């Protein structure tokens, strides 16, 4: 793909003086739609946004960038391709060089750097940024297969960041003493999108034949789910159908519980979720209570509620704290409580009065409101950062050796 074609010819007219934003993410733009997509699409309405993803190995002898535009969004996904035989130091240097080229091709304006993973800060820390933002969505260091140096790298990023956001209250509490400009932004919700599930929508073909009552889950299926709880709940209630939507990641499909009343339908598009939800009677979050879930604040909690479906969840800390007293949310810590909660939730679904409270609560939790608050804090960070720069200049890339895999200069200040 032609790199130059991805950039507007008149950046000043497009950006109206707004600094471009480069978002560094460990998740692909088109993997699952969640916090980064909701926020970056809104930022792209006021400035150019590049979504810089993890590198992809290539057999080509040179490193290069792929630019992926997607229909329906102005955000452009950046996918670096790195020769697969390069060492880690050569790869980091090559990524830094590609990042320099991206900024130069956009006119050299100092960008806002936004990080969802600290691991990408290593090759970006030399950039003279308008501001650095760390949006700590998850405790990545506790996830399966996390890089051992992640915590150390996060410390470096937090020392350099001008603003830090967290995806939940527990994450905020764990980091509030490590930064003087840190703010908690728990999961928001696109209520209008999910409210469509309250109507009787046409059922997707792969769900139509599944018997009711249906207890549904959508999201990534990984080490955070309590597989034994799912297995035992399905065995205890063979009259209930347990439906799972989402990709299986970091665990073997062979380890998933199997039974006649457990159904795995695979990954679905965000736009299709209301149709599946409309065919569910109750939603569930059967998360394990382990290090990987200690700090999570599931986005699906308000989405489930917006769909008009009661929620059965294990006792995740931020769910207990944020939704423990909310009608329609049922908490359990073992199989017996979980299956009883499913029965209680099914009984509540028949009485729609509880949704009045839900709608009032969710009206204060929109992604627009979260974006507006974040955007203001980012603007303040840019202004405060510019004060310490006596004479802001165009970005000037560092002089480096050639990147042929043999002379790559991996040194960073």
HUDA-V971010 format. One record per residue. N is the residue number from 0. SS is DSSP state (a for helix, b for strand, c for the rest). Layout:
n=N ss=SS
n=N ss=SS
This chain:
n=0 ss=c
n=1 ss=c
n=2 ss=c
n=3 ss=a
n=4 ss=a
n=5 ss=a
n=6 ss=c
n=7 ss=c
n=8 ss=c
n=9 ss=c
n=10 ss=a
n=11 ss=a
n=12 ss=a
n=13 ss=a
n=14 ss=a
n=15 ss=c
n=16 ss=c
n=17 ss=c
n=18 ss=c
n=19 ss=c
n=20 ss=b
n=21 ss=b
n=22 ss=b
n=23 ss=b
n=24 ss=c
n=25 ss=c
n=26 ss=c
n=27 ss=c
n=28 ss=c
n=29 ss=c
n=30 ss=c
n=31 ss=c
n=32 ss=c
n=33 ss=c
n=34 ss=a
n=35 ss=a
n=36 ss=a
n=37 ss=a
n=38 ss=a
n=39 ss=a
n=40 ss=a
n=41 ss=a
n=42 ss=a
n=43 ss=c
n=44 ss=c
n=45 ss=c
n=46 ss=c
n=47 ss=c
n=48 ss=b
n=49 ss=b
n=50 ss=b
n=51 ss=b
n=52 ss=c
n=53 ss=c
n=54 ss=c
n=55 ss=b
n=56 ss=b
n=57 ss=b
n=58 ss=c
n=59 ss=c
n=60 ss=c
n=61 ss=c
n=62 ss=c
n=63 ss=b
n=64 ss=b
n=65 ss=b
n=66 ss=b
n=67 ss=b
n=68 ss=b
n=69 ss=c
n=70 ss=c
n=71 ss=c
n=72 ss=c
n=73 ss=c
n=74 ss=c
n=75 ss=b
n=76 ss=b
n=77 ss=b
n=78 ss=b
n=79 ss=b
n=80 ss=b
n=81 ss=b
n=82 ss=b
n=83 ss=c
n=84 ss=c
n=85 ss=c
n=86 ss=c
n=87 ss=a
n=88 ss=a
n=89 ss=a
n=90 ss=a
n=91 ss=a
n=92 ss=a
n=93 ss=a
n=94 ss=a
n=95 ss=a
n=96 ss=a
n=97 ss=a
n=98 ss=a
n=99 ss=a
n=100 ss=a
n=101 ss=a
n=102 ss=a
n=103 ss=a
n=104 ss=a
n=105 ss=c
n=106 ss=c
n=107 ss=c
n=108 ss=c
n=109 ss=c
n=110 ss=c
n=111 ss=b
n=112 ss=b
n=113 ss=b
n=114 ss=b
n=115 ss=c
n=116 ss=c
n=117 ss=a
n=118 ss=a
n=119 ss=a
n=120 ss=c
n=121 ss=c
n=122 ss=c
n=123 ss=c
n=124 ss=c
n=125 ss=c
n=126 ss=c
n=127 ss=c
n=128 ss=c
n=129 ss=c
n=130 ss=b
n=131 ss=b
n=132 ss=b
n=133 ss=b
n=134 ss=b
n=135 ss=b
n=136 ss=c
n=137 ss=c
n=138 ss=c
n=139 ss=a
n=140 ss=a
n=141 ss=a
n=142 ss=c
n=143 ss=c
n=144 ss=c
n=145 ss=c
n=146 ss=c
n=147 ss=c
n=148 ss=c
n=149 ss=a
n=150 ss=a
n=151 ss=a
n=152 ss=a
n=153 ss=a
n=154 ss=a
n=155 ss=a
n=156 ss=a
n=157 ss=a
n=158 ss=a
n=159 ss=a
n=160 ss=c
n=161 ss=c
n=162 ss=b
n=163 ss=b
n=164 ss=b
n=165 ss=b
n=166 ss=c
n=167 ss=c
n=168 ss=a
n=169 ss=a
n=170 ss=a
n=171 ss=a
n=172 ss=a
n=173 ss=a
n=174 ss=a
n=175 ss=a
n=176 ss=a
n=177 ss=a
n=178 ss=c
n=179 ss=c
n=180 ss=c
n=181 ss=b
n=182 ss=b
n=183 ss=b
n=184 ss=c
n=185 ss=c
n=186 ss=c
n=187 ss=c
n=188 ss=b
n=189 ss=c
n=190 ss=a
n=191 ss=a
n=192 ss=a
n=193 ss=a
n=194 ss=a
n=195 ss=a
n=196 ss=a
n=197 ss=a
n=198 ss=c
n=199 ss=c
n=200 ss=c
n=201 ss=c
n=202 ss=c
n=203 ss=c
n=204 ss=a
n=205 ss=a
n=206 ss=a
n=207 ss=a
n=208 ss=c
n=209 ss=c
n=210 ss=c
n=211 ss=c
n=212 ss=c
n=213 ss=b
n=214 ss=b
n=215 ss=b
n=216 ss=b
n=217 ss=b
n=218 ss=c
n=219 ss=c
n=220 ss=b
n=221 ss=c
n=222 ss=c
n=223 ss=c
n=224 ss=b
n=225 ss=c
n=226 ss=a
n=227 ss=a
n=228 ss=a
n=229 ss=a
n=230 ss=a
n=231 ss=a
n=232 ss=a
n=233 ss=a
n=234 ss=a
n=235 ss=a
n=236 ss=c
n=237 ss=c
n=238 ss=c
n=239 ss=c
n=240 ss=b
n=241 ss=b
n=242 ss=b
n=243 ss=b
n=244 ss=b
n=245 ss=c
n=246 ss=c
n=247 ss=b
n=248 ss=c
n=249 ss=c
n=250 ss=c
n=251 ss=c
n=252 ss=a
n=253 ss=a
n=254 ss=a
n=255 ss=c
n=256 ss=c
n=257 ss=c
n=258 ss=c
n=259 ss=c
n=260 ss=c
n=261 ss=b
n=262 ss=b
n=263 ss=b
n=264 ss=c
n=265 ss=c
n=266 ss=c
n=267 ss=c
n=268 ss=c
n=269 ss=a
n=270 ss=a
n=271 ss=a
n=272 ss=a
n=273 ss=a
n=274 ss=a
n=275 ss=a
n=276 ss=a
n=277 ss=a
n=278 ss=c
n=279 ss=c
n=280 ss=c
n=281 ss=b
n=282 ss=b
n=283 ss=b
n=284 ss=b
n=285 ss=c
n=286 ss=b
n=287 ss=c
n=288 ss=c
n=289 ss=c
n=290 ss=a
n=291 ss=a
n=292 ss=a
n=293 ss=c
n=294 ss=c
n=295 ss=c
n=296 ss=c
n=297 ss=c
n=298 ss=c
n=299 ss=a
n=300 ss=a
n=301 ss=a
n=302 ss=a
n=303 ss=a
n=304 ss=a
n=305 ss=a
n=306 ss=c
n=307 ss=c
n=308 ss=c
n=309 ss=c
n=310 ss=b
n=311 ss=b
n=312 ss=b
n=313 ss=b
n=314 ss=c
n=315 ss=c
n=316 ss=a
n=317 ss=a
n=318 ss=a
n=319 ss=a
n=320 ss=a
n=321 ss=a
n=322 ss=a
n=323 ss=c
n=324 ss=c
n=325 ss=c
n=326 ss=c
n=327 ss=c
n=328 ss=b
n=329 ss=b
n=330 ss=b
n=331 ss=b
n=332 ss=c
n=333 ss=c
n=334 ss=a
n=335 ss=a
n=336 ss=a
n=337 ss=a
n=338 ss=a
n=339 ss=a
n=340 ss=a
n=341 ss=a
n=342 ss=a
n=343 ss=a
n=344 ss=a
n=345 ss=a
n=346 ss=a
n=347 ss=a
n=348 ss=a
n=349 ss=c
n=350 ss=c
n=351 ss=a
n=352 ss=a
n=353 ss=a
n=354 ss=a
n=355 ss=a
n=356 ss=a
n=357 ss=a
n=358 ss=a
n=359 ss=a
n=360 ss=a
n=361 ss=a
n=362 ss=c
n=363 ss=c
n=364 ss=c
n=365 ss=b
n=366 ss=a
n=367 ss=a
n=368 ss=a
n=369 ss=a
n=370 ss=a
n=371 ss=a
n=372 ss=a
n=373 ss=a
n=374 ss=a
n=375 ss=a
n=376 ss=a
n=377 ss=a
n=378 ss=a
n=379 ss=a
n=380 ss=a
n=381 ss=a
n=382 ss=a
n=383 ss=a
n=384 ss=a
n=385 ss=a
n=386 ss=a
n=387 ss=c
n=388 ss=c
n=389 ss=c
n=390 ss=c
n=391 ss=c
n=392 ss=c
n=393 ss=c
n=394 ss=c
n=395 ss=c
n=396 ss=c
n=397 ss=c
n=398 ss=c
n=399 ss=c
n=400 ss=c
n=401 ss=c
n=402 ss=c
n=403 ss=c
n=404 ss=c
n=405 ss=c
n=406 ss=c
n=407 ss=c
n=408 ss=c
n=409 ss=c
n=410 ss=c
n=411 ss=c
n=412 ss=c
